[in-house]
Amino acid sequence: MSFGFSAGDFIAVGKLIVDVTTCLKDVGGSKAEYGDVVAELECLQKALVHLDQLKPQGHPISIDSIKYAALSCRRPLEEFLSKLKRYEASLGPRATGTSWRTPADKIRFMVTQKEEIRKIQSYLSVHVGTLNILLAEHGLETMNLSHEETQSHQQEIRERLETTKGVLVQVRDSVVKQAAAVYNAASMLERLYRLVSGEVCSSLKGLENLVTSACVSTQQIYAVVLEIRGAVLNRPDIRWTYLQDPVLVEDALGRKFPVPSEYDFALLDRIIQHKFVEGPGSTQVSHGDYQIRDARKRDMVLTPGSFLRPGSSLIMAILVAKPPRGTLTDHECPMPRCNSIETTQVHGGGRVCVSCGVWFSETEQRRRSLLDLWEAFATTEQGIPSSMSANKSTTLKRSSDNDTGFPPSKRRKVSDEREAEFKYVGLADSDVFESGRQHIAHVLSLISPPQPIFDEALSRIDKMVLAFDHEPEYYNNLLGIMKDFEAEVIHTPEVISRVVELLRVAMLHAGLEESH
């Protein structure tokens, strides 16, 4: 039960004790008797002060009962104080001592109040003793509670130690299992390495045949481009155009031009191809590595069946190679000479680089360009691949370069300067014809030193690229052959024969004819 005690109750009782003590000191009498009473009162006051500061721990009911017992002395002390105040006028601290009532009151106090003083002294002794017993009992209960809490904490610590021990055992078992898994993975990688290294030579032979077949298609592509160019240059009758708002198109270089909304997607595609016959982006456009998107909803890519809505805005994005996984983050600019991490989200889709202002977004469309293939075969001195240039002991040289007297040829590389001019790009994976520089470089690094057939293949590719640097029609024919092979229009034997013929013509034209 709760008695509702407050600090004011203890202050009132303490003040009462001080008043009684002061009155006894003022009245005087037997110093021994009054000294004992004063000592009892002072002990009671100290006990009350201690009880007032006592905080409940565990059982607040026991604290309340002790405080109730301590404050029960208030009424006897008030009655005793009221009796002492009768003599305050003659025996108090303000009494003059000249009145004739002073000796009489002092004698009367000595006779009548002696028994009262003895009673109050006995009561205080018993009361203080009771408080001491209650406080001792409370102390024992507190110690018992502390002991129980200590045992509970010890039990909890034991349980946590057992749990930790179990977790450590599980971790140890997991480490053993992971070590076994790592060992198995290492064994698998070793077997895979042996398998790949054994098939590299045959793969390079197939690559030579594939490149040979691709050269034949270059001339066909060039002819198609000429036809498209002629079709685009035929200006339409402007009397029947612009009957409604045109479509505003912004290409990958940031150039804006209107297109009549009466046109369809095929005509728009022809216009874009004509604008990129040469210059930055011409190679990607000739391969179809670009997209046309809605300027407001940039996640929406237009298809041949899309409708050109009057007054709408479109953007064109060039597809560039998606960086290798782990090289760039989703919020990092993919441009070669930027790679800034300060990009902002664009409403409608994609992100814009704060540094170079290029808009980019990933796409599921795959690239068909072979630019990364040429870059993957970049060579150092004497035509040896870059992945092998660190081997100082190799002395292999290309016989074709030495025989013809031409300096080591340079590989066609994707121009960082041209890519830097793009304003809108899409990040796309490469298709089956574009292996990617990191994969081809890895395959090349597995062959040390190069085999004769590999050296011959690289020499042929160098000569072909050297010829294509000045004769774009051969390069277009090569791409045409590869597109026919991809569409299954021609098969491997015909691809090989067409590419070999294209190489022969290209080498004759470049002054690099070989003896068969």
Secondary structure, DSSP 8 states (H G I E B T S, - for coil): ------HHHHHHHHHHHHHHHHHHHHH---HHHHHHHHHHHHHHHHHHHHHHT----S-HHHHHHHHHHHHTTHHHHHHHHHHHGGGHHHHSTT--S-STHHHHHHHHHHHHSHHHHHHHHHHHHHHHHHHHHHHHHHHHHHHHHHHHHHHHHHHHHHHHHHHHHHHHHHHHHHHHHHHHHHHHHHHHHHHHHHHHHHHHHHHHHHHHHHHHHHHTHHHHHHHHHHHHHHHHHS---GGGS-SS--EEEE-TTS-EEEE-TTS-HHHHHHHHHHHTSSSTTHHHHHTT-EEEEESSSTT-B--TT----TT-EEEEEEEEE---BTTB-TTS---TTT--S-EEE-TTS-EEETTT--EEEE-S--B---HHHHHHT-B-GGG-BGGGTT-TT-----HHHHHH-----------HHHHTT-SEEEEE-B-TT---HHHHHHHHHT-SS--HHHHHHHHHHHHHHHHHHH-HHHHHHHHHHHHHHHTTSS-HHHHHHHHHHHHHHHHHHHT-----
